[in-house]
């Protein structure tokens, strides 16, 4: 499979400039960051959650771990991790495991972590395991402006500081 056409159309329709980064085939976000020679905190990782109301794409830096309880508190929901089998049809033009952080392009609700607003460039899976979209901070924030955001993850090195 190649770069997801849904994402290209979504970015183009919104007038968002981007560049592409190609890297060797990888299976995890940590491997992707290493292969693409980018800092892990600049790679936006999508984690798909579900409840009786539907799916939510949580977007966090790949150097962080999602805190589902924090997402649930922020959205007042009872979300849990969704399996790839449950949402693979939604991301039909993406390879399994290469869910892009732009869930809105697929009509899904999104919540994103505040830490992503502080980095210069954001890298997003392009729908396969060999390409990333690179967006500058301004473009990323424009795409995410109307979507809920909060502290929903923690860096493994820093740990939990939320009360």
PyMOL commands that set and color helices and strands:
alter all, ss='L'
color gray80, all
select helices_A, chain A and resi 5-13+29-36+40-42+68-75+84-87+103-106+114-118+137-144
alter helices_A, ss='H'
color red, helices_A
select strands_A, chain A and resi 19-22+43-51+54-61+64-66+80-81+109-113+121-125+131-136+148-150+153-155
alter strands_A, ss='S'
color yellow, strands_A
deselect
rebuild
show_as cartoon
